[in-house]
Amino acid sequence: SVDESISDALLDRIRKVQALTTSTTLGEAQAATAKLSELLFKYNLELADLTVKGETQESSYVNEVFTFDTKNKVDNWKKRLVFSAAGYNFCRAVYSRHDKSMSIVGQAHNVAFVEWLAKKLLDELPRLSELAWLYWQLEEIHVHEREVTIHGRTWKTDFYHGAASEIEARLKQQWDESRGESEGSRALVVTSTAKLNQAFHDFYPRVHDVNVNTGRMSGGWSKGRDAGRGVGLNRPVGGSNASGRKELGSG
């Protein structure tokens, strides 16, 4: 139930933000989705709490399919990024070998952010890997006067794994910091995680956790770690929350 200290006027303002999440303007929808997540976490609310009297809401948890732009086997580093983005944002993800896709379970506003973050990273890292591979070759040949003996594809694969490793560590750090902010935050995390796990089990009662490999400790891997430290993980909106998402959850 909604805390009695939360006024109807505040709920109305939050509902207006919620309405903007369906905007046909991409930037406006992304900004509203991120702001909605922030407000729900701040006031310990769920989407069901925003339902106006007389309306009905079937479930606050959704199961959305996340597809990859590939017809071949999905690379492990891509799966790891989606697992990490989901696991530290109050969602859980599962991979399907049959259709080479992943599904993300969580409340709609959190799933929307996970999809935005995962797509952003999957789009940005290939561009960064190309630049890093070029600079690394130049450094090896012209600075260290060493012959390049590793294949570019192998080096880039290690780069991706290094980047995914660093991004996962950063998401975990943000999650740990958020979880320890206050007793209320810790209680919310415990409650939300339990609800999420139950929802995930309802959707996927027979799914087991899996591990993915993490690449080799080559020059590509270390350069990937460097890149992972620099990519943005913040909300797609401005504001005082410059350190990143506040509502980071566990999967």
N, C-alpha and C positions, 0 to 999 in steps of 0.2 A: 504494500500500500504506500501511497505517497506521504512523505513526511508532512505533518500538519503545518510546519513552519514555512513550507513552500507555498507561496501565494498563487491564487488563480491567475493573477496578472503575469507572474513569471512563467507559469505553464503556458499561457497564451503566447508569450514571446517565443518560447521554445518551439511551440507548434508552428509558428510562422517560419522559423528557421527550417523545421522539418519539411514544410511545404516547398521550400526552395530547393530541396534535394532532388526534386523531380523536374527541375528546370531543363528546358531544351538547350540552354546555353551551357556548354561543357564547363567553363571556368566557374560559373555561378553555382552549378550543381556540385562540383568538387569542393568549393569553398564552404557551401552550406553543409555538406556531408561531414567535413572535418569539424566545423563549428558545432554541429549537432552532437558529435562524439564527445567533444570537450564539455558541453553543457550537461549531457547525460551523466558523465563520470563525475563532474564537479558536484552535482546535486543528488548523486546516488539514485538515478532514475533509470527505468527501462522504457522501451518504446511503448509497451502496454500502458504505462502510466500516463502517456499523452493522449490516450483515447478519450474523446469527449463523451460525456454521459449520453447513452442512447445508441452509441456506435459499438461495433464489435471488432475485435482483432483476433484472428485465428491463432497466431503464434508469433512470438518475438524472435524466433530463431529460423534461419533460412539455410538452404543448402544450394549454393551456387556453383555452377561448373566453370572452371577456369581453363581455357584452351590455349595451347601453344601453337605458334606459327611454324609447324613442322609436320611432315608426313612420316618421319623416321622416329626412332627411339628418342625419347626426351632425355637430354643430357642431365646427369646427376646434379650438376651445380645449379641448374634451373629449378629442379625439384627442391633442392636445399633452400634456395631463396624463398620459394613460396611457403615451404614448411616454416621457415624462420619468421617471415612476415606475418603469417597466420598465428603461429604459436605465441608470439609476443604482442599480439593485438586482440586478445580475447576471442580468438578463432582457432579452429583446428582444420587441418587439410588432410586429404587422402588422395593417393595417386591410383589411377586405373590403367593397367597395362593394356586393356582391351581397346580403348579408344584414345590412348595417349593424352589424357587430360587429367586435371586434378579437380577436386571439389572442395569448396571451402564452407565450413559450417560456422555460424555465428549469428549475432544480431545484425540486421541488415546494414546499419550504419558502419559497423566494424568490418563487415565483409566488403563493403564498398571501398573502405580505405585500404584494406589488404590488396584488393584487386588493383587499385591505383598505384600503390607502392610497388607491387610485383611487376606490373607492366612497365613502370618507369625504370626500374632496375634492369629488367630484361632488355630494354631498349638502349639504355645508356652504357652498360658494360661492354657490349661488342665494340662500340665506338672507342671507348677508352682502351680496350685491348689492342686495337689496331695501332693507335698512337704509341702505346707503351712498347709494343713489339718493334716498331720502327726505331724508337729512341734507344731501346736496349741493344739492338743490332749495331747501331752507330756507335754506342758507347763501347761495346765489346771490341769492335773492329778498330776504331780510330783512337780510343782512349786507352784501352787495356791491351790493344794489339793482339787480340785473341781471335781465333777462327770460330765462327758460329757453327756448332755441330748439332744443335737441337732443331727439330723440324718446327716450323711456325705453328702448325696446328696443335702440336703437343705443348708448346710453350703457352699458347693462348688458353688451352684447356686448364693448365696449371694456374694461369692468371685468374681465370674465372673461379676456380676453387679457392684461391687465396682471397679474392674479393668477397666471395660468399662467406668465408670463414670470418673475415673482419666485420662484415655487415651483421652477421649473426651475433658476434660479440658485442657490437655497439647496441643492437636492439635489446640484448639481455641486460646490458648495463643500464639503459634507460628504464627498462622494466623493473630492475632491482631498486633503482632510485625512486621510481614512482611508487612502488609497493611500500617503501619505508617512509613515505612522507608523513603519514599520520596513522593513528589507530583506525580511523574511519576508512582510510584507503585500504589498509590491510584487510579489514573485515569485508569490504566490498570485493576485493580480489578473491578471497576465499569463497564467498557466496557466488560470484559470477562464474568462477572456474567450475564449481560444482554443477551449476546449471548448464554450462557449456558442455561439460563431459557427459551429462545425462542426455542432452540434445544430440550430441554426436553419436552416442551409443544407440539412441532411437533410430537415427538415420543409418548407422553402420554397426550393427550388433556383432559382426564377426571380423571386424578389421583389427589387425595387430600393428603395433609400431614397427617401423623399418628404419634401417640405417643406410646412409648413402656414403660412398667414398669421398675423400676430401682432397684428392689430387696429390701431386708429388712436391717435395720441398725444393723446387728448382728456382731459377731466376724469375720465371713467370709467376710462380706462386708468391714470392716476396713482393714483386711489383703489383700483383693483384691485391695483396694486403694493403699496400700504399694507396691504391685507388679506392679500396673499400673504406678507408679512413676519410676520404674526401667527398664521397657521394652524399647528396642530401637525403635525409630520412624524415625531414620535418613535414609538418602539415602543408598542404598547398595553399595556405593563406598567410597573411601577415599577422602580426600581433606580438604580445609579450612572451608567448611560449616559444622562445627561440631555440630551446634545447631539444625540441622534438616532441613527439606525441606523448601525452600524459597518461592516456589509458592503455598501457601496455599489459597484456595478459599472458597467461601461461597455457600452453597446449599440452 
